[in-house]
Amino acid sequence: MVRRLRLLVLASLLAFGLFTFSKEWQANAAMKHELPWLRLDAHERGPAKIPTSIEQRPSDRRTPSPAIDPYVRPEFASEMRTLRPTILAAARRHNRPELSGMSDHDFAVIIALILYNEHFGWFEERITPVQALTPLYEDLQRQTNETGISDLSLWPTNIRPSVALEILRKQVPLPHSTQTVTEPITVAGSAIDPNEASSQQELYAMITAEITEPDLAVEYLAANLERGLYRAKLEGVTVTWRTLAAWHNQGIVAPEDLRKNPTASDYIRRASAYFGKARALIDTSPLRNPAWQLGLEAHGGADIRQ
C-alpha cells in the first residue's frame, strides 16, 4: 500500500513537471524565435544576421536574464568533497586530450560542473519551495526504476538506464540516425554484463542500482562525456565545456544543433552559474597532515615538537 502511494505521488509530480515543462518549452521556443542568439556566445551563435537597412554595429552583449543562485544542499556539498578523488580518477580514465584539447584537470572541472548542475533542474530553480522535496522525488524515481519497468533519469547524474546500457555496450549514436558506432569505452567498477541479463527489466534494475551509487555514477558520467568526445570527432566539432554539457543533456554536440534546442541552451545557461563551485572543488587540495606530524613519522615516532 505504501509503495503504491509513493508511485502515485511520483506520477503526480511527473505530470505536474511535464505540464510546467511544456509551458517552459513554449516560452523558450517563442523567445528563441525572437532572439536567435539568446544565451549563446559569439562562437555558438555563428555570424550575426542583421538587416542591411539597419546601419548599426551588432552588440555582443547577452540579453539580460534572471540571475541563477547556484544553491547546493549542504549534504550534497559534503558529498561532492568526498567524491573529489573519484572525479579526478574518472577524468584521468576518460579524458582523451587528443580529442578534447583539455587537460585531465579541466575535464574533471566539467564533470563536477555537470554534477552540480544536475543537483537541481530548471523546475527547482523556478519553484524554489520544491527544492525541499527533491530528495523524496529522487528516491521515488529510483524505486520506480528498480522495478525495471521505467527508464527515468536518475540522480546524481540524471542518466537514464537506456543511456547507461549504451555506455556499457560501448555505443556512440551517429548524428541524426538510429545507428551507432563502437568505441573503446569502459566503466570501471561496473559488475554488469549486458549479455548475461535474462530480460531488459532485470537489466534496467541492475543498471539502476549502479547509476544511483555515487562513485559509480561519476564513472558513468565520465564515460558518457568520453562518448561525447567521439561524437564531436565524428561531426568535426571543436570540443568546449558547452559541447559536453549539451551532449550529456540532449545528446547533441554541434553548435547549430544547440542553437535550435532551447532545452540544451537553458541547461548550459544554468550550468555556467556553477563554474565557480566546480573549479573551487577541483582546485582545492584536501587537507594534509600537519608538518609536525610528518616530522613525527619521519623520526620513528619521536615527537619533534619538544
Backbone bond lengths (Angstrom), bond angles and torsions (degrees), N, CA, C in turn:
res aa  C-N    CA-C-N  psi(-1)  N-CA   C-N-CA  omega(-1)  CA-C   N-CA-C  phi
1 M - - - 1.471 - - 1.536 110.38 -
2 V 1.364 114.69 -44.24 1.465 118.57 -179.10 1.528 110.04 -65.14
3 R 1.343 116.73 -40.89 1.461 120.57 179.18 1.513 111.12 -62.80
4 R 1.344 115.98 -41.30 1.460 119.50 179.04 1.521 110.88 -63.84
5 L 1.340 116.32 -38.57 1.464 120.21 178.99 1.520 110.05 -65.05
6 R 1.332 116.37 -40.52 1.466 119.51 179.10 1.525 111.10 -63.01
7 L 1.320 116.26 -43.33 1.458 119.96 179.16 1.518 111.19 -64.31
8 L 1.345 116.82 -35.29 1.463 120.64 177.35 1.518 110.50 -65.23
9 V 1.356 116.02 -41.85 1.464 119.72 177.94 1.523 110.26 -62.88
10 L 1.336 116.35 -41.76 1.460 120.35 178.68 1.517 111.32 -61.70
11 A 1.332 116.09 -44.18 1.459 119.70 179.31 1.521 110.85 -60.44
12 S 1.337 116.72 -40.37 1.470 120.38 178.99 1.516 110.99 -63.94
13 L 1.349 115.76 -43.71 1.465 119.50 179.74 1.521 111.38 -64.20
14 L 1.338 115.87 -40.31 1.455 119.57 178.77 1.519 111.60 -64.46
15 A 1.330 115.73 -42.07 1.464 119.37 179.52 1.520 111.04 -62.35
16 F 1.350 115.54 -43.08 1.455 119.40 179.76 1.517 110.65 -65.80
17 G 1.370 115.02 -40.30 1.462 118.80 179.30 1.513 112.07 -64.13
18 L 1.336 117.13 -41.19 1.462 120.18 179.20 1.523 111.35 -64.95
19 F 1.331 116.48 -38.33 1.464 119.82 178.49 1.517 110.40 -63.66
20 T 1.345 115.16 -46.18 1.467 119.05 179.27 1.511 111.30 -65.33
21 F 1.359 115.04 -38.90 1.461 119.31 179.20 1.517 111.14 -61.24
22 S 1.344 116.08 -40.11 1.462 120.03 179.44 1.518 110.86 -60.02
23 K 1.348 115.94 -43.82 1.468 119.71 178.51 1.521 110.51 -64.66
24 E 1.353 114.87 -41.90 1.466 118.97 -179.44 1.526 110.75 -63.66
25 W 1.343 116.53 -42.45 1.460 120.17 -179.18 1.519 110.46 -63.49
26 Q 1.334 117.00 -41.89 1.463 119.64 179.74 1.516 110.64 -62.89
27 A 1.348 115.80 -40.71 1.465 118.93 179.89 1.518 110.53 -66.23
28 N 1.332 116.35 -43.27 1.458 119.39 179.37 1.518 111.65 -65.21
29 A 1.338 115.40 -39.45 1.459 119.00 -179.45 1.522 110.36 -63.96
30 A 1.323 116.39 -42.49 1.461 120.02 179.01 1.521 110.73 -64.31
31 M 1.344 115.20 -41.98 1.454 119.41 179.82 1.523 110.52 -64.61
32 K 1.338 115.88 -39.02 1.456 120.30 179.16 1.521 110.55 -63.97
33 H 1.327 117.09 -36.34 1.457 120.31 -179.66 1.524 110.61 -65.26
34 E 1.338 115.50 -35.91 1.457 119.13 -177.39 1.530 111.29 -81.56
35 L 1.349 116.65 -37.24 1.451 120.47 -176.69 1.524 108.73 -128.65
36 P 1.338 118.70 85.17 1.454 121.28 -172.08 1.519 114.35 -63.79
37 W 1.357 119.37 -17.56 1.459 119.84 -178.66 1.532 111.68 -103.36
38 L 1.350 117.19 13.00 1.445 120.72 -176.41 1.532 111.54 -58.67
39 R 1.332 115.82 131.50 1.460 123.96 174.27 1.521 113.99 66.82
40 L 1.306 118.82 10.96 1.457 120.79 178.86 1.524 109.56 -116.69
41 D 1.335 115.82 145.58 1.448 117.60 179.93 1.531 110.68 -82.99
42 A 1.322 116.00 -179.26 1.462 120.10 -173.29 1.522 111.93 -61.82
43 H 1.333 117.36 -36.51 1.467 120.34 -179.49 1.523 110.91 -67.68
44 E 1.337 116.81 -42.10 1.459 120.10 -174.81 1.521 112.78 -74.72
45 R 1.320 117.79 -34.95 1.455 117.80 -174.57 1.522 112.87 -84.67
46 G 1.339 116.91 -11.59 1.456 119.50 176.75 1.520 111.57 74.35
47 P 1.323 115.90 -169.38 1.468 119.87 -178.49 1.521 111.50 -59.96
48 A 1.322 116.43 132.84 1.462 120.29 178.92 1.522 110.08 -71.12
49 K 1.325 116.50 136.78 1.461 121.64 179.93 1.528 108.68 -105.28
50 I 1.315 115.22 96.48 1.464 121.52 -178.13 1.523 108.66 -112.15
51 P 1.330 117.88 129.83 1.468 120.07 178.83 1.523 110.68 -54.82
52 T 1.346 115.69 138.02 1.469 120.01 -177.93 1.516 112.04 -66.47
53 S 1.331 116.85 -19.98 1.464 119.64 -179.57 1.523 112.01 -72.34
54 I 1.337 116.19 -15.61 1.462 119.76 -178.74 1.524 107.80 -103.00
55 E 1.315 116.05 104.98 1.453 119.99 -179.53 1.525 108.98 -86.88
56 Q 1.323 114.96 77.48 1.454 121.07 -176.40 1.520 108.47 -143.72
57 R 1.303 115.80 134.20 1.458 119.82 179.84 1.524 108.83 -72.95
58 P 1.349 116.93 126.08 1.463 119.39 -179.61 1.522 111.73 -66.10
59 S 1.312 116.00 140.60 1.455 121.17 178.92 1.518 110.08 -87.53
60 D 1.333 115.93 144.16 1.464 120.91 178.21 1.528 111.36 -94.10
61 R 1.333 115.85 5.35 1.461 118.71 -179.67 1.521 110.48 -75.92
62 R 1.311 114.89 146.14 1.447 119.09 178.01 1.523 110.30 -80.72
63 T 1.318 114.79 150.47 1.449 119.72 175.49 1.519 108.96 -65.25
64 P 1.336 118.42 131.70 1.466 120.43 -179.13 1.525 110.87 -55.06
65 S 1.313 116.07 138.88 1.461 121.20 177.79 1.515 108.02 -143.06
66 P 1.322 117.72 161.02 1.464 120.42 -177.76 1.523 111.55 -57.47
67 A 1.334 115.78 137.11 1.456 120.28 177.95 1.524 109.53 -69.50
68 I 1.330 115.41 149.04 1.458 121.17 -179.80 1.521 108.26 -105.72
69 D 1.306 115.67 129.11 1.449 120.61 175.53 1.525 107.61 -88.30
70 P 1.337 118.30 109.79 1.473 120.64 -177.27 1.523 111.27 -74.08
71 Y 1.315 115.47 64.82 1.464 120.86 -176.86 1.524 110.15 -74.67
72 V 1.336 115.85 137.65 1.457 122.37 176.50 1.526 107.65 -131.97
73 R 1.316 117.06 127.98 1.463 119.95 177.81 1.528 109.40 -58.96
74 P 1.330 118.32 139.22 1.476 120.76 -178.35 1.527 113.06 -54.14
75 E 1.342 116.71 -39.47 1.465 118.59 -179.45 1.525 111.72 -67.56
76 F 1.354 116.28 -32.67 1.457 118.80 177.72 1.526 110.70 -74.42
77 A 1.326 117.17 -36.21 1.466 120.80 176.33 1.528 109.78 -59.75
78 S 1.335 116.28 -41.08 1.457 120.57 178.21 1.527 110.77 -65.53
79 E 1.339 116.26 -41.42 1.462 119.69 179.48 1.524 111.35 -65.42
80 M 1.324 117.55 -36.72 1.461 120.25 178.43 1.533 110.80 -63.62
81 R 1.311 116.84 -37.97 1.470 119.06 176.96 1.531 110.19 -63.97
82 T 1.326 115.46 -37.94 1.464 119.89 177.60 1.524 111.11 -66.75
83 L 1.337 116.06 -35.56 1.464 121.42 -177.24 1.524 113.63 -80.35
84 R 1.318 117.74 -7.30 1.471 120.37 -175.15 1.526 112.70 -53.01
85 P 1.352 120.23 -48.77 1.471 118.96 178.59 1.528 112.22 -61.91
86 T 1.329 116.76 -35.46 1.465 120.47 178.53 1.524 110.60 -65.23
87 I 1.336 116.45 -41.21 1.463 121.30 179.43 1.523 110.53 -63.54
88 L 1.320 116.42 -45.25 1.471 120.52 -179.85 1.529 111.07 -63.02
89 A 1.338 116.59 -42.11 1.465 119.85 179.94 1.522 111.05 -66.47
90 A 1.339 116.43 -41.11 1.466 120.19 179.00 1.525 110.92 -64.36
91 A 1.326 116.85 -37.55 1.465 120.36 178.55 1.521 110.65 -63.84
92 R 1.335 117.01 -40.16 1.465 119.89 178.75 1.535 111.24 -65.47
93 R 1.328 116.86 -34.61 1.469 119.69 -179.13 1.522 112.61 -74.67
94 H 1.324 116.95 -35.96 1.463 119.26 -167.64 1.526 115.34 -109.53
95 N 1.306 118.47 -14.24 1.461 118.19 175.65 1.517 109.38 -70.77
96 R 1.309 115.75 138.55 1.459 122.58 173.88 1.526 106.62 -120.90
97 P 1.349 116.73 89.67 1.466 120.33 -173.52 1.521 113.45 -53.64
98 E 1.335 117.28 -32.16 1.464 119.89 -179.68 1.525 111.45 -67.72
99 L 1.343 117.28 -19.94 1.459 121.81 177.74 1.531 111.82 -102.33
100 S 1.329 116.28 -38.53 1.469 120.26 -174.62 1.519 112.83 -85.89
101 G 1.348 116.97 -27.99 1.455 119.40 -173.35 1.517 112.12 69.00
102 M 1.344 116.70 16.03 1.466 122.10 -176.57 1.521 110.30 -116.69
103 S 1.310 114.57 157.61 1.456 120.47 169.95 1.526 108.44 -80.06
104 D 1.325 116.43 163.16 1.466 120.00 176.09 1.528 110.36 -61.27
105 H 1.327 116.16 -33.37 1.467 120.71 178.40 1.521 110.69 -61.17
106 D 1.336 116.89 -48.15 1.469 119.78 -179.13 1.525 111.25 -67.12
107 F 1.322 116.99 -34.29 1.458 120.46 176.69 1.522 109.89 -64.36
108 A 1.334 116.71 -37.62 1.462 120.90 176.87 1.528 111.12 -64.98
109 V 1.328 116.71 -37.45 1.473 120.29 177.56 1.529 109.97 -60.82
110 I 1.337 117.17 -41.05 1.466 120.24 179.97 1.525 111.03 -66.45
111 I 1.331 117.17 -38.73 1.462 119.76 175.97 1.529 110.10 -59.64
112 A 1.336 116.03 -47.71 1.466 120.30 179.44 1.531 110.86 -63.32
113 L 1.328 116.45 -40.27 1.465 121.27 179.34 1.530 110.96 -57.95
114 I 1.314 116.58 -46.10 1.464 120.36 -178.64 1.527 110.52 -67.88
115 L 1.331 117.40 -38.46 1.462 119.83 177.57 1.523 110.95 -61.24
116 Y 1.333 116.57 -44.31 1.466 119.52 177.74 1.526 110.91 -63.53
117 N 1.325 116.78 -41.98 1.458 120.01 -177.89 1.529 111.37 -67.04
118 E 1.334 117.15 -35.01 1.456 120.56 179.46 1.519 111.86 -75.93
119 H 1.323 115.85 -11.78 1.462 120.69 179.08 1.520 111.03 -58.60
120 F 1.326 116.39 -40.94 1.464 123.21 171.80 1.513 108.30 -135.56
121 G 1.318 117.27 145.58 1.452 121.76 176.62 1.518 111.18 -102.26
122 W 1.349 115.53 -174.53 1.470 119.87 -178.85 1.519 111.26 -62.30
123 F 1.344 116.71 -30.10 1.467 120.04 -178.83 1.533 110.45 -64.07
124 E 1.357 115.89 -48.22 1.464 119.67 179.14 1.520 111.45 -69.19
125 E 1.346 116.12 -29.88 1.461 119.59 179.70 1.524 111.42 -64.66
126 R 1.338 115.91 -41.04 1.456 119.89 -176.13 1.529 112.84 -84.82
127 I 1.326 116.44 -30.58 1.470 120.41 -179.93 1.517 106.61 -117.74
128 T 1.326 116.46 79.25 1.463 121.35 -170.59 1.528 114.43 -59.73
129 P 1.346 121.48 -32.22 1.468 118.44 178.20 1.522 113.25 -58.96
130 V 1.351 116.91 -23.79 1.459 120.42 -179.14 1.530 110.65 -68.33
131 Q 1.331 117.90 -20.21 1.457 120.61 -177.36 1.522 111.79 -57.48
132 A 1.329 117.00 -32.25 1.463 120.04 179.46 1.524 111.89 -67.02
133 L 1.341 116.79 -24.40 1.463 120.92 -179.07 1.516 113.20 -93.86
134 T 1.335 116.78 -5.50 1.461 119.88 -175.64 1.526 113.46 -56.27
135 P 1.350 119.90 -44.85 1.474 118.57 179.04 1.527 112.76 -58.61
136 L 1.335 117.02 -38.67 1.460 120.19 178.19 1.518 110.81 -65.54
137 Y 1.313 115.65 -43.85 1.465 120.92 179.74 1.525 110.52 -60.80
138 E 1.344 116.04 -44.06 1.463 120.45 -179.81 1.526 110.88 -63.24
139 D 1.354 116.83 -40.05 1.452 120.57 -179.84 1.523 111.06 -66.58
140 L 1.310 117.19 -38.11 1.465 120.38 178.42 1.527 110.94 -66.47
141 Q 1.317 116.84 -38.86 1.468 119.81 176.01 1.522 110.75 -60.56
142 R 1.333 115.32 -44.78 1.463 119.47 -179.62 1.532 110.55 -61.75
143 Q 1.334 117.15 -44.90 1.461 120.17 -178.90 1.528 111.21 -63.75
144 T 1.326 115.86 -37.38 1.461 118.88 178.91 1.523 110.85 -66.09
145 N 1.341 116.78 -42.94 1.467 120.05 179.72 1.521 111.65 -67.54
146 E 1.333 117.14 -30.34 1.456 120.03 -179.14 1.527 112.08 -64.60
147 T 1.323 116.64 -19.98 1.457 119.34 175.78 1.525 111.11 -72.83
148 G 1.356 115.81 -17.23 1.452 120.43 178.90 1.513 114.24 82.77
149 I 1.338 117.28 6.90 1.463 119.75 -175.62 1.525 112.11 -107.07
150 S 1.334 117.85 1.58 1.463 119.84 -179.39 1.521 109.70 -132.68
151 D 1.322 115.59 165.96 1.460 122.50 -177.13 1.526 109.39 -132.61
152 L 1.339 115.90 49.33 1.454 120.86 -178.40 1.522 110.21 -79.69
153 S 1.338 116.35 146.10 1.457 119.70 174.22 1.525 108.59 -69.76
154 L 1.328 115.90 143.50 1.460 120.13 -170.63 1.516 112.45 -124.59
155 W 1.318 115.05 140.06 1.453 123.51 174.98 1.526 108.19 -66.77
156 P 1.365 120.64 146.92 1.463 125.67 12.77 1.530 115.78 -93.37
157 T 1.336 119.57 -4.48 1.464 119.42 -176.22 1.522 112.63 -109.23
158 N 1.333 116.96 -6.74 1.470 121.85 -177.52 1.525 112.15 57.24
159 I 1.324 115.16 43.89 1.459 121.53 171.87 1.524 108.33 -97.80
160 R 1.314 116.76 135.05 1.460 121.32 177.03 1.525 110.33 -82.51
161 P 1.332 118.01 152.20 1.471 119.98 176.17 1.523 113.15 -54.95
162 S 1.337 117.55 -36.70 1.465 119.74 -179.43 1.524 111.51 -65.07
163 V 1.331 117.35 -36.40 1.470 121.08 177.20 1.524 109.83 -71.19
164 A 1.336 116.42 -41.73 1.459 119.94 177.61 1.526 110.75 -60.37
165 L 1.323 116.65 -35.54 1.461 120.65 178.67 1.535 110.42 -65.94
166 E 1.321 117.45 -40.54 1.467 120.34 175.33 1.526 110.34 -59.76
167 I 1.334 116.14 -40.54 1.464 120.23 179.76 1.521 110.24 -63.05
168 L 1.342 116.40 -45.63 1.465 120.51 179.87 1.524 111.31 -62.97
169 R 1.320 116.37 -31.63 1.462 120.39 179.31 1.529 112.41 -87.34
170 K 1.356 116.46 4.25 1.470 122.80 176.74 1.522 112.35 63.74
171 Q 1.327 116.82 31.09 1.460 121.52 -175.31 1.526 111.66 -96.81
172 V 1.311 115.34 139.30 1.471 122.37 173.40 1.525 107.13 -123.36
173 P 1.338 118.53 116.46 1.472 120.16 -178.95 1.524 111.53 -64.36
174 L 1.302 115.42 140.78 1.454 120.85 174.46 1.525 109.41 -78.55
175 P 1.339 118.09 149.19 1.471 120.03 -178.61 1.528 111.68 -64.33
176 H 1.335 114.44 135.11 1.460 121.78 175.91 1.524 111.51 54.52
177 S 1.325 116.11 41.99 1.454 121.18 -177.16 1.516 109.30 -155.07
178 T 1.314 115.87 159.36 1.463 120.90 174.11 1.526 111.11 -94.26
179 Q 1.327 116.78 -0.73 1.455 121.79 -179.61 1.535 110.35 -84.01
180 T 1.325 115.41 158.92 1.466 120.89 178.63 1.525 109.70 -132.31
181 V 1.324 115.01 161.33 1.462 121.56 170.40 1.519 107.54 -118.15
182 T 1.310 116.46 158.92 1.461 121.51 -178.72 1.520 109.91 -103.70
183 E 1.336 115.15 131.87 1.459 121.23 178.53 1.539 108.73 -128.56
184 P 1.322 118.22 157.82 1.475 121.73 -175.75 1.534 113.13 -75.44
185 I 1.313 116.60 67.94 1.464 122.56 -178.20 1.530 108.93 -102.93
186 T 1.306 116.78 132.59 1.464 120.89 177.26 1.528 109.50 -126.67
187 V 1.331 115.72 155.32 1.460 121.86 176.64 1.527 107.05 -116.92
188 A 1.313 115.86 99.02 1.458 120.84 -177.23 1.526 110.10 -63.28
189 G 1.320 116.47 130.94 1.460 120.35 177.58 1.505 114.88 93.05
190 S 1.339 117.95 -11.43 1.460 119.95 179.67 1.521 109.75 -73.73
191 A 1.339 115.96 139.21 1.463 121.59 178.62 1.524 111.41 -107.08
192 I 1.328 116.58 13.34 1.466 120.98 -173.77 1.524 111.17 -98.35
193 D 1.312 115.67 129.61 1.457 122.86 168.58 1.529 106.40 -112.14
194 P 1.332 117.82 107.20 1.478 119.84 -175.32 1.520 113.42 -55.37
195 N 1.319 117.49 -25.38 1.466 120.31 -176.91 1.527 113.03 -79.97
196 E 1.332 116.80 -11.30 1.458 119.46 -177.52 1.522 113.43 -95.27
197 A 1.317 118.08 -12.63 1.467 120.37 -179.66 1.520 110.15 -70.24
198 S 1.317 116.03 142.35 1.465 120.32 -177.84 1.516 112.62 -80.82
199 S 1.330 116.71 -18.45 1.464 120.49 -179.73 1.520 109.23 -158.14
200 Q 1.335 116.03 162.91 1.468 119.65 176.55 1.515 110.31 -65.62
201 Q 1.327 117.65 -34.33 1.459 120.99 178.66 1.528 110.49 -60.87
202 E 1.323 116.53 -45.02 1.465 120.27 178.08 1.524 110.54 -65.63
203 L 1.317 116.32 -40.67 1.462 121.18 -178.88 1.521 111.07 -63.44
204 Y 1.338 117.06 -45.45 1.465 120.70 179.17 1.522 111.23 -63.41
205 A 1.318 117.53 -37.16 1.462 120.83 178.55 1.529 110.16 -65.09
206 M 1.335 117.20 -41.57 1.468 121.25 178.17 1.530 110.90 -65.29
207 I 1.321 116.24 -42.67 1.466 120.21 -179.68 1.528 110.31 -65.36
208 T 1.324 116.62 -39.95 1.468 120.47 178.77 1.517 110.90 -56.90
209 A 1.326 116.80 -40.82 1.462 120.44 179.55 1.527 111.13 -62.71
210 E 1.331 117.54 -33.98 1.466 120.05 -178.24 1.520 112.56 -80.79
211 I 1.328 117.94 -42.94 1.472 118.90 -174.48 1.527 112.77 -78.24
212 T 1.335 116.94 -4.72 1.468 119.66 173.78 1.523 111.69 -102.25
213 E 1.329 117.19 -2.19 1.458 121.52 174.75 1.530 106.64 -88.71
214 P 1.347 118.91 119.69 1.470 121.30 -168.52 1.521 116.07 -50.80
215 D 1.334 118.51 -48.37 1.468 119.50 -177.56 1.528 111.41 -64.83
216 L 1.324 117.23 -43.27 1.454 119.99 178.38 1.523 111.10 -69.64
217 A 1.326 116.85 -33.45 1.465 120.01 178.09 1.527 110.65 -60.77
218 V 1.333 116.65 -41.34 1.466 120.76 177.15 1.532 109.84 -61.74
219 E 1.332 117.18 -40.98 1.457 121.59 179.67 1.526 111.03 -63.71
220 Y 1.337 116.99 -43.31 1.469 120.45 177.40 1.527 110.58 -63.15
221 L 1.337 116.73 -41.21 1.461 120.31 179.16 1.523 110.78 -61.85
222 A 1.337 117.39 -46.89 1.460 120.63 -179.82 1.525 110.97 -62.70
223 A 1.335 116.39 -38.90 1.469 120.27 177.89 1.522 110.88 -65.61
224 N 1.332 116.32 -36.35 1.462 119.35 178.24 1.527 110.81 -67.72
225 L 1.325 117.30 -38.21 1.460 120.11 176.79 1.526 110.64 -66.20
226 E 1.331 116.53 -34.31 1.465 119.22 174.59 1.529 109.98 -61.72
227 R 1.337 116.36 -39.94 1.469 119.28 175.42 1.522 110.14 -59.22
228 G 1.337 116.56 -37.92 1.459 120.01 178.11 1.517 112.36 -61.66
229 L 1.337 116.69 -34.30 1.468 120.11 177.26 1.527 110.86 -64.94
230 Y 1.325 116.30 -42.59 1.466 119.49 179.06 1.532 111.04 -66.97
231 R 1.323 115.64 -37.66 1.459 119.02 178.62 1.531 110.50 -66.43
232 A 1.320 117.21 -41.11 1.467 120.55 177.93 1.527 110.73 -61.92
233 K 1.323 116.77 -38.07 1.463 120.35 177.12 1.529 110.15 -62.40
234 L 1.342 116.55 -43.04 1.461 120.57 179.58 1.523 111.98 -60.01
235 E 1.339 116.05 -35.90 1.467 120.27 -176.60 1.521 112.84 -95.24
236 G 1.322 117.32 -0.35 1.454 119.77 179.67 1.517 113.03 68.02
237 V 1.342 116.46 35.20 1.463 122.06 -176.32 1.522 110.16 -100.15
238 T 1.322 116.71 135.12 1.455 121.71 173.38 1.519 108.94 -72.31
239 V 1.316 117.46 128.02 1.466 121.82 -174.09 1.522 110.78 -81.66
240 T 1.327 115.97 129.79 1.464 123.47 170.29 1.525 106.78 -131.79
241 W 1.329 116.36 176.96 1.464 118.20 177.19 1.524 110.40 -63.71
242 R 1.335 116.90 -32.14 1.460 120.23 178.22 1.533 110.60 -64.82
243 T 1.329 116.07 -38.07 1.462 120.53 178.63 1.521 110.31 -57.09
244 L 1.334 116.00 -48.95 1.460 120.52 -176.34 1.526 111.79 -72.19
245 A 1.326 116.85 -34.85 1.461 119.22 177.24 1.526 110.78 -66.37
246 A 1.328 116.92 -42.61 1.465 120.51 178.87 1.524 110.47 -65.86
247 W 1.323 117.01 -36.56 1.464 120.65 177.48 1.525 110.07 -62.78
248 H 1.325 116.85 -47.53 1.463 120.20 -178.33 1.526 111.56 -63.98
249 N 1.317 116.17 -36.98 1.462 120.13 -175.31 1.518 113.41 -82.35
250 Q 1.335 117.40 -43.29 1.452 120.05 -172.30 1.530 114.24 -129.31
251 G 1.334 117.71 -0.33 1.459 119.66 179.84 1.515 113.70 71.73
252 I 1.341 116.82 29.79 1.465 121.74 178.80 1.529 108.46 -126.68
253 V 1.331 116.85 155.63 1.463 120.51 178.61 1.527 113.15 -133.08
254 A 1.315 117.81 -25.06 1.469 120.85 -174.91 1.530 110.85 -74.14
255 P 1.347 117.95 136.74 1.465 120.95 178.81 1.530 113.05 -55.36
256 E 1.352 116.60 -37.15 1.466 118.19 -179.72 1.522 111.73 -67.55
257 D 1.345 116.78 -32.75 1.466 119.39 175.97 1.518 110.36 -70.98
258 L 1.314 116.24 -36.20 1.457 120.31 177.16 1.522 111.01 -63.74
259 R 1.330 116.81 -40.14 1.465 120.25 179.40 1.515 111.55 -62.22
260 K 1.330 116.94 -30.11 1.464 120.88 -177.25 1.529 112.83 -88.21
261 N 1.314 117.26 -4.62 1.460 120.67 -172.64 1.527 110.86 -116.09
262 P 1.333 118.10 98.46 1.466 120.43 -177.57 1.523 112.92 -63.90
263 T 1.331 117.99 -30.13 1.463 120.51 179.95 1.529 110.33 -66.13
264 A 1.324 116.82 -46.30 1.466 120.68 178.66 1.529 110.83 -65.80
265 S 1.322 117.12 -38.92 1.467 120.50 179.21 1.520 111.01 -62.18
266 D 1.340 116.09 -42.27 1.457 119.68 179.02 1.522 110.90 -68.62
267 Y 1.325 116.99 -36.37 1.465 121.14 178.18 1.526 110.14 -60.90
268 I 1.326 116.31 -43.69 1.466 120.78 -179.51 1.527 110.54 -68.20
269 R 1.324 115.85 -38.04 1.476 118.76 177.07 1.527 110.44 -59.80
270 R 1.328 116.68 -44.62 1.461 120.10 -179.99 1.529 111.07 -68.32
271 A 1.337 116.30 -39.41 1.468 119.77 -178.47 1.524 111.56 -61.60
272 S 1.331 116.78 -36.14 1.465 120.00 -177.21 1.519 112.25 -59.43
273 A 1.342 117.07 -25.86 1.462 120.74 -178.84 1.529 111.86 -70.29
274 Y 1.335 117.22 -19.21 1.469 121.01 -175.42 1.526 113.04 -99.13
275 F 1.335 117.34 5.74 1.457 119.41 -178.02 1.525 111.84 -59.73
276 G 1.320 116.49 -41.37 1.465 120.18 -179.08 1.517 111.56 -59.85
277 K 1.325 115.98 -44.95 1.467 119.91 -179.74 1.521 111.44 -67.62
278 A 1.333 116.54 -39.84 1.462 119.96 -178.74 1.528 110.48 -65.13
279 R 1.330 117.27 -45.25 1.466 120.16 -179.99 1.532 110.81 -66.67
280 A 1.327 116.39 -39.42 1.468 119.28 179.59 1.528 110.27 -62.27
281 L 1.329 116.92 -40.25 1.466 120.15 179.81 1.521 111.53 -63.68
282 I 1.331 116.66 -48.85 1.467 120.01 -175.59 1.524 111.59 -74.67
283 D 1.335 117.34 -33.49 1.461 120.28 -177.41 1.523 113.11 -79.10
284 T 1.323 117.56 -17.81 1.460 121.00 -176.70 1.517 110.06 -90.94
285 S 1.322 116.15 114.22 1.461 120.12 179.01 1.521 109.45 -73.81
286 P 1.332 117.52 146.84 1.468 119.86 177.07 1.517 110.66 -63.45
287 L 1.326 115.50 155.62 1.459 120.19 -178.76 1.533 109.92 -62.10
288 R 1.305 115.27 134.77 1.463 120.65 179.45 1.519 110.29 -100.81
289 N 1.312 115.82 166.01 1.454 119.84 175.86 1.523 109.59 -62.43
290 P 1.320 117.90 141.87 1.471 119.74 178.64 1.521 110.96 -62.11
291 A 1.338 114.42 155.35 1.463 120.44 -175.37 1.522 111.81 -57.84
292 W 1.345 116.93 -38.27 1.459 118.57 -177.37 1.527 111.09 -65.10
293 Q 1.375 116.57 -32.87 1.452 119.64 -179.89 1.529 110.85 -71.42
294 L 1.341 116.50 -37.09 1.457 119.98 176.03 1.521 110.15 -62.76
295 G 1.323 115.89 -39.97 1.460 119.76 177.48 1.511 111.78 -65.10
296 L 1.337 116.10 -35.90 1.455 121.60 178.58 1.517 110.89 -61.67
297 E 1.351 115.21 -43.35 1.456 120.22 -179.42 1.529 110.11 -68.05
298 A 1.333 116.52 -37.02 1.460 120.04 -176.76 1.529 111.97 -69.97
299 H 1.339 116.72 -24.36 1.462 120.18 -177.05 1.521 111.81 -104.15
300 G 1.327 117.26 29.10 1.448 121.40 173.13 1.513 114.44 66.25
301 G 1.327 117.28 25.57 1.458 119.73 174.94 1.508 113.75 101.38
302 A 1.316 119.18 -8.40 1.474 121.09 179.48 1.516 108.89 -72.14
303 D 1.308 117.01 134.60 1.456 121.28 -178.30 1.521 109.09 -79.20
304 I 1.335 116.08 103.12 1.461 121.42 -175.10 1.517 112.06 -77.99
305 R 1.365 117.92 -1.81 1.457 118.87 178.33 1.525 110.78 -75.76
306 Q 1.333 116.19 -19.23 1.455 118.80 -176.68 1.525 111.92 -80.13
